[in-house]
Amino acid sequence: MDTFDIEQRWPDLFEGLEPSQREIVLDTLALGWHEGNEPTRRVVKNLTDYMRGEISADEYLARAIPLPANA
């Protein structure tokens, strides 16, 4: 990804966010992007779900931590 266009890629994931929540999500994802991490839809959904209060911090972490290959 040459440009940081996450909100344009998946606008549906940003629906229902307050402007301040949207900024937090974009800032968080941009930090990783500048380090070479390209956000996936799964990562963006996880973060936006958490920011909207749809999932708990524990659920956010459970979704974010990959399962071992033998799990």
Phi and psi in radians as a Rosetta constraint file:
Dihedral C 1 N 2 CA 2 C 2 CIRCULARHARMONIC -1.485 0.35
Dihedral N 2 CA 2 C 2 N 3 CIRCULARHARMONIC -0.516 0.35
Dihedral C 2 N 3 CA 3 C 3 CIRCULARHARMONIC -2.140 0.35
Dihedral N 3 CA 3 C 3 N 4 CIRCULARHARMONIC 2.635 0.35
Dihedral C 3 N 4 CA 4 C 4 CIRCULARHARMONIC -1.496 0.35
Dihedral N 4 CA 4 C 4 N 5 CIRCULARHARMONIC 1.634 0.35
Dihedral C 4 N 5 CA 5 C 5 CIRCULARHARMONIC -2.172 0.35
Dihedral N 5 CA 5 C 5 N 6 CIRCULARHARMONIC 0.657 0.35
Dihedral C 5 N 6 CA 6 C 6 CIRCULARHARMONIC -1.001 0.35
Dihedral N 6 CA 6 C 6 N 7 CIRCULARHARMONIC -0.804 0.35
Dihedral C 6 N 7 CA 7 C 7 CIRCULARHARMONIC -1.146 0.35
Dihedral N 7 CA 7 C 7 N 8 CIRCULARHARMONIC -0.553 0.35
Dihedral C 7 N 8 CA 8 C 8 CIRCULARHARMONIC -1.324 0.35
Dihedral N 8 CA 8 C 8 N 9 CIRCULARHARMONIC -0.545 0.35
Dihedral C 8 N 9 CA 9 C 9 CIRCULARHARMONIC -1.186 0.35
Dihedral N 9 CA 9 C 9 N 10 CIRCULARHARMONIC -0.800 0.35
Dihedral C 9 N 10 CA 10 C 10 CIRCULARHARMONIC -2.292 0.35
Dihedral N 10 CA 10 C 10 N 11 CIRCULARHARMONIC 1.142 0.35
Dihedral C 10 N 11 CA 11 C 11 CIRCULARHARMONIC -1.063 0.35
Dihedral N 11 CA 11 C 11 N 12 CIRCULARHARMONIC -0.512 0.35
Dihedral C 11 N 12 CA 12 C 12 CIRCULARHARMONIC -1.072 0.35
Dihedral N 12 CA 12 C 12 N 13 CIRCULARHARMONIC -0.521 0.35
Dihedral C 12 N 13 CA 13 C 13 CIRCULARHARMONIC -1.264 0.35
Dihedral N 13 CA 13 C 13 N 14 CIRCULARHARMONIC -0.335 0.35
Dihedral C 13 N 14 CA 14 C 14 CIRCULARHARMONIC -1.659 0.35
Dihedral N 14 CA 14 C 14 N 15 CIRCULARHARMONIC -0.073 0.35
Dihedral C 14 N 15 CA 15 C 15 CIRCULARHARMONIC -1.119 0.35
Dihedral N 15 CA 15 C 15 N 16 CIRCULARHARMONIC 2.406 0.35
Dihedral C 15 N 16 CA 16 C 16 CIRCULARHARMONIC 1.498 0.35
Dihedral N 16 CA 16 C 16 N 17 CIRCULARHARMONIC -0.029 0.35
Dihedral C 16 N 17 CA 17 C 17 CIRCULARHARMONIC -1.487 0.35
Dihedral N 17 CA 17 C 17 N 18 CIRCULARHARMONIC 2.457 0.35
Dihedral C 17 N 18 CA 18 C 18 CIRCULARHARMONIC -1.229 0.35
Dihedral N 18 CA 18 C 18 N 19 CIRCULARHARMONIC 2.731 0.35
Dihedral C 18 N 19 CA 19 C 19 CIRCULARHARMONIC -0.945 0.35
Dihedral N 19 CA 19 C 19 N 20 CIRCULARHARMONIC -0.690 0.35
Dihedral C 19 N 20 CA 20 C 20 CIRCULARHARMONIC -1.182 0.35
Dihedral N 20 CA 20 C 20 N 21 CIRCULARHARMONIC -0.646 0.35
Dihedral C 20 N 21 CA 21 C 21 CIRCULARHARMONIC -1.157 0.35
Dihedral N 21 CA 21 C 21 N 22 CIRCULARHARMONIC -0.729 0.35
Dihedral C 21 N 22 CA 22 C 22 CIRCULARHARMONIC -1.020 0.35
Dihedral N 22 CA 22 C 22 N 23 CIRCULARHARMONIC -0.796 0.35
Dihedral C 22 N 23 CA 23 C 23 CIRCULARHARMONIC -1.084 0.35
Dihedral N 23 CA 23 C 23 N 24 CIRCULARHARMONIC -0.726 0.35
Dihedral C 23 N 24 CA 24 C 24 CIRCULARHARMONIC -1.074 0.35
Dihedral N 24 CA 24 C 24 N 25 CIRCULARHARMONIC -0.795 0.35
Dihedral C 24 N 25 CA 25 C 25 CIRCULARHARMONIC -1.065 0.35
Dihedral N 25 CA 25 C 25 N 26 CIRCULARHARMONIC -0.874 0.35
Dihedral C 25 N 26 CA 26 C 26 CIRCULARHARMONIC -1.114 0.35
Dihedral N 26 CA 26 C 26 N 27 CIRCULARHARMONIC -0.718 0.35
Dihedral C 26 N 27 CA 27 C 27 CIRCULARHARMONIC -1.107 0.35
Dihedral N 27 CA 27 C 27 N 28 CIRCULARHARMONIC -0.747 0.35
Dihedral C 27 N 28 CA 28 C 28 CIRCULARHARMONIC -1.085 0.35
Dihedral N 28 CA 28 C 28 N 29 CIRCULARHARMONIC -0.824 0.35
Dihedral C 28 N 29 CA 29 C 29 CIRCULARHARMONIC -1.192 0.35
Dihedral N 29 CA 29 C 29 N 30 CIRCULARHARMONIC -0.631 0.35
Dihedral C 29 N 30 CA 30 C 30 CIRCULARHARMONIC -1.133 0.35
Dihedral N 30 CA 30 C 30 N 31 CIRCULARHARMONIC -0.636 0.35
Dihedral C 30 N 31 CA 31 C 31 CIRCULARHARMONIC -1.009 0.35
Dihedral N 31 CA 31 C 31 N 32 CIRCULARHARMONIC -0.823 0.35
Dihedral C 31 N 32 CA 32 C 32 CIRCULARHARMONIC -1.158 0.35
Dihedral N 32 CA 32 C 32 N 33 CIRCULARHARMONIC -0.686 0.35
Dihedral C 32 N 33 CA 33 C 33 CIRCULARHARMONIC -1.085 0.35
Dihedral N 33 CA 33 C 33 N 34 CIRCULARHARMONIC -0.702 0.35
Dihedral C 33 N 34 CA 34 C 34 CIRCULARHARMONIC -1.160 0.35
Dihedral N 34 CA 34 C 34 N 35 CIRCULARHARMONIC -0.354 0.35
Dihedral C 34 N 35 CA 35 C 35 CIRCULARHARMONIC -1.607 0.35
Dihedral N 35 CA 35 C 35 N 36 CIRCULARHARMONIC 0.039 0.35
Dihedral C 35 N 36 CA 36 C 36 CIRCULARHARMONIC 1.734 0.35
Dihedral N 36 CA 36 C 36 N 37 CIRCULARHARMONIC 0.104 0.35
Dihedral C 36 N 37 CA 37 C 37 CIRCULARHARMONIC -1.643 0.35
Dihedral N 37 CA 37 C 37 N 38 CIRCULARHARMONIC 2.066 0.35
Dihedral C 37 N 38 CA 38 C 38 CIRCULARHARMONIC -1.588 0.35
Dihedral N 38 CA 38 C 38 N 39 CIRCULARHARMONIC 2.039 0.35
Dihedral C 38 N 39 CA 39 C 39 CIRCULARHARMONIC -1.154 0.35
Dihedral N 39 CA 39 C 39 N 40 CIRCULARHARMONIC 2.415 0.35
Dihedral C 39 N 40 CA 40 C 40 CIRCULARHARMONIC -1.659 0.35
Dihedral N 40 CA 40 C 40 N 41 CIRCULARHARMONIC 2.897 0.35
Dihedral C 40 N 41 CA 41 C 41 CIRCULARHARMONIC -1.011 0.35
Dihedral N 41 CA 41 C 41 N 42 CIRCULARHARMONIC -0.695 0.35
Dihedral C 41 N 42 CA 42 C 42 CIRCULARHARMONIC -1.046 0.35
Dihedral N 42 CA 42 C 42 N 43 CIRCULARHARMONIC -0.773 0.35
Dihedral C 42 N 43 CA 43 C 43 CIRCULARHARMONIC -1.133 0.35
Dihedral N 43 CA 43 C 43 N 44 CIRCULARHARMONIC -0.777 0.35
Dihedral C 43 N 44 CA 44 C 44 CIRCULARHARMONIC -1.141 0.35
Dihedral N 44 CA 44 C 44 N 45 CIRCULARHARMONIC -0.738 0.35
Dihedral C 44 N 45 CA 45 C 45 CIRCULARHARMONIC -1.083 0.35
Dihedral N 45 CA 45 C 45 N 46 CIRCULARHARMONIC -0.757 0.35
Dihedral C 45 N 46 CA 46 C 46 CIRCULARHARMONIC -1.018 0.35
Dihedral N 46 CA 46 C 46 N 47 CIRCULARHARMONIC -0.844 0.35
Dihedral C 46 N 47 CA 47 C 47 CIRCULARHARMONIC -1.183 0.35
Dihedral N 47 CA 47 C 47 N 48 CIRCULARHARMONIC -0.742 0.35
Dihedral C 47 N 48 CA 48 C 48 CIRCULARHARMONIC -1.209 0.35
Dihedral N 48 CA 48 C 48 N 49 CIRCULARHARMONIC -0.641 0.35
Dihedral C 48 N 49 CA 49 C 49 CIRCULARHARMONIC -1.051 0.35
Dihedral N 49 CA 49 C 49 N 50 CIRCULARHARMONIC -0.748 0.35
Dihedral C 49 N 50 CA 50 C 50 CIRCULARHARMONIC -1.129 0.35
Dihedral N 50 CA 50 C 50 N 51 CIRCULARHARMONIC -0.786 0.35
Dihedral C 50 N 51 CA 51 C 51 CIRCULARHARMONIC -1.132 0.35
Dihedral N 51 CA 51 C 51 N 52 CIRCULARHARMONIC -0.559 0.35
Dihedral C 51 N 52 CA 52 C 52 CIRCULARHARMONIC -1.362 0.35
Dihedral N 52 CA 52 C 52 N 53 CIRCULARHARMONIC -0.159 0.35
Dihedral C 52 N 53 CA 53 C 53 CIRCULARHARMONIC 1.452 0.35
Dihedral N 53 CA 53 C 53 N 54 CIRCULARHARMONIC 0.258 0.35
Dihedral C 53 N 54 CA 54 C 54 CIRCULARHARMONIC -1.368 0.35
Dihedral N 54 CA 54 C 54 N 55 CIRCULARHARMONIC -0.383 0.35
Dihedral C 54 N 55 CA 55 C 55 CIRCULARHARMONIC -2.340 0.35
Dihedral N 55 CA 55 C 55 N 56 CIRCULARHARMONIC 2.709 0.35
Dihedral C 55 N 56 CA 56 C 56 CIRCULARHARMONIC -1.416 0.35
Dihedral N 56 CA 56 C 56 N 57 CIRCULARHARMONIC 2.970 0.35
Dihedral C 56 N 57 CA 57 C 57 CIRCULARHARMONIC -1.071 0.35
Dihedral N 57 CA 57 C 57 N 58 CIRCULARHARMONIC -0.674 0.35
Dihedral C 57 N 58 CA 58 C 58 CIRCULARHARMONIC -1.100 0.35
Dihedral N 58 CA 58 C 58 N 59 CIRCULARHARMONIC -0.749 0.35
Dihedral C 58 N 59 CA 59 C 59 CIRCULARHARMONIC -1.163 0.35
Dihedral N 59 CA 59 C 59 N 60 CIRCULARHARMONIC -0.687 0.35
Dihedral C 59 N 60 CA 60 C 60 CIRCULARHARMONIC -0.995 0.35
Dihedral N 60 CA 60 C 60 N 61 CIRCULARHARMONIC -0.853 0.35
Dihedral C 60 N 61 CA 61 C 61 CIRCULARHARMONIC -1.147 0.35
Dihedral N 61 CA 61 C 61 N 62 CIRCULARHARMONIC -0.699 0.35
Dihedral C 61 N 62 CA 62 C 62 CIRCULARHARMONIC -1.080 0.35
Dihedral N 62 CA 62 C 62 N 63 CIRCULARHARMONIC -0.684 0.35
Dihedral C 62 N 63 CA 63 C 63 CIRCULARHARMONIC -1.246 0.35
Dihedral N 63 CA 63 C 63 N 64 CIRCULARHARMONIC -0.572 0.35
Dihedral C 63 N 64 CA 64 C 64 CIRCULARHARMONIC -1.374 0.35
Dihedral N 64 CA 64 C 64 N 65 CIRCULARHARMONIC -0.510 0.35
Dihedral C 64 N 65 CA 65 C 65 CIRCULARHARMONIC -1.538 0.35
Dihedral N 65 CA 65 C 65 N 66 CIRCULARHARMONIC 2.063 0.35
Dihedral C 65 N 66 CA 66 C 66 CIRCULARHARMONIC -1.155 0.35
Dihedral N 66 CA 66 C 66 N 67 CIRCULARHARMONIC 2.536 0.35
Dihedral C 66 N 67 CA 67 C 67 CIRCULARHARMONIC -1.309 0.35
Dihedral N 67 CA 67 C 67 N 68 CIRCULARHARMONIC 2.575 0.35
Dihedral C 67 N 68 CA 68 C 68 CIRCULARHARMONIC -1.075 0.35
Dihedral N 68 CA 68 C 68 N 69 CIRCULARHARMONIC 2.682 0.35
Dihedral C 68 N 69 CA 69 C 69 CIRCULARHARMONIC -1.032 0.35
Dihedral N 69 CA 69 C 69 N 70 CIRCULARHARMONIC -0.527 0.35
Dihedral C 69 N 70 CA 70 C 70 CIRCULARHARMONIC -1.645 0.35
Dihedral N 70 CA 70 C 70 N 71 CIRCULARHARMONIC 0.170 0.35
